[in-house]
Amino acid sequence: MLSVVRLCALGAAAYNSREDRGRRPRECASGNGGCVLSSQSSNSAEPIHYRSTNRRAPRATLDAALLQGQAVDRGLYLPERYPALEPAELAELRGRPYHEVALAVLRRYTVGVFDDATLAAMCRDAYDFDVPLERVAGRRYLMRLDRGPTASFKDFAARMMARWMGRLMRDQAGELTILTATSGDTGSAVACAYHGVAGVRVVVLFPPDEVSDRQRRQMTTIGGNVAAIGIDGKFDDCQAMVKRAFADPELGGIRLTSANSINIGRLLPQSVYYVYAYVNLADVAAGQRIVFCVPSGNFGDMMGGVIAGRMGLPIERIVIATNANDEVPRFLETGQYAPIVPSRVCISNAMNVGHPSNLARLVDVYGGAMDETGRIHEPPDLDAMRRDLYAVSISDEQTRATIRAAHERYGVVLEPHGAVGWAGLERYWNEEVGGGDEPLAVCLETAHPAKFPEEVRAATGVEPEVPPSLGGLERKPESYDRLPADYDAFRAWLRAHIG
Ligand SMILES: *Cc1c(COP(=O)(O)O)cnc(C)c1O
């Protein structure tokens, strides 16, 4: 049994009809009257429910899905339907501040849980930083998602989810404990976002040998309701200990949940920046199509794009760029899925994932079924996936060469994750666009170059400027516990410190 909270009446199991799954975003975006998605009213006040990809758990309201993290059948939550973004509304969002775009997108998913005024205040508060859209060459742009307080794109989702959960916990007795295993960026984004949120504690497990100095300090200098534990092992050990804790009946008295991208709260806010880029760069009235390129590891970021597409954003293609952990590009090519165990160590370390949890969601959206172990129970529509997605794997050597070339040719400074994305976009350009009309394309840069100063310096000679958010970490006192990679020791720690 998962020790999770159940908030709403999880009564009769209700499964969504699957008629609207496996539809391609372009069908919906064309304004085709027969399209299920675009025929839905955009300001429908009907709450959206969330269903599990494993299809054996009852559907849930957003508040329950947020606080549970994973469904009781170990599946992942997805919205039962995707409300439409009408072209007229998209046109109105052009030039609006990011937090207003966030409100316009997210309010459809929070109906019945947060009213518009509450959500608007949360959006203003969470998104108080820039989202630069830089033209690199021709119609190719870079969207920098690195201006949040921990300098990775994970701030976008962590900050919204923290506000959602904090608000829900205000009306609840007791305390919720978020357990998170991190190889770097998730831990710091989550710890920073939840710092000071009443009713919520955060426990971050990290492998001290696998995170950078700066990443560790981002987790260990916060204090308060945030505890960091250095585990003498690898990231995989941290992950395994967290998973065991969720399934441990002896911890039944402690309300545990997850802030990893298995939580639907991490996914929904990640659809907003796709909309933001589109309305500000595309000819909305003409229904211009756009290509997005997403450097990917656990595929939560990219699922945000898939959700935006289901809402009617005219996405031509999503280019998925992975590092040498190429299980998803291989899957799209062959239809066979094999996790990579252990995952391959690459310089784009936040993407060293050999079995992405969000793949089950992607398979589900395309009409298939994959369980949490990666077993496919029903194949997805691979042809439709291949039309919508273009997947490439980029080696470390290519990543370094891309950091160098982008700087030489365009004067753009990339860090390893964004460079994997840019290399993926270039490959797509060469192989699919050729001499044809250049589409509008946006590559996501997911971290600040100052998080990876050695790689950036080696490839470009440039010393990346440290943003204020990362400055001063050396002067703050660090505090964290150390534990062996042993589950019993971790359980004893939890018992002593929580509950
Ligand atoms: C987490 C992370 C990624 C991968 O995002 P997913 O949602 O796991 O695909 C890419 N780049 C950076 C910098 C990250 O921190």
The ligand as a Gaussian input file, in Angstrom:
#p B3LYP/6-31G(d) Opt

LIG

0 1
 C       15.470000      17.930000     -15.425000
 C       16.234000      18.587000     -16.529000
 C       16.076000      18.203000     -17.878000
 C       15.183000      17.060000     -18.286000
 O       13.840000      17.371000     -18.129000
 P       12.764000      16.180000     -18.154000
 O       11.481000      16.808000     -17.844000
 O       13.224000      15.221000     -17.104000
 O       12.834000      15.585000     -19.513000
 C       16.769000      18.888000     -18.845000
 N       17.607000      19.896000     -18.519000
 C       17.795000      20.282000     -17.246000
 C       18.747000      21.374000     -16.960000
 C       17.107000      19.658000     -16.205000
 O       17.318000      20.038000     -14.940000

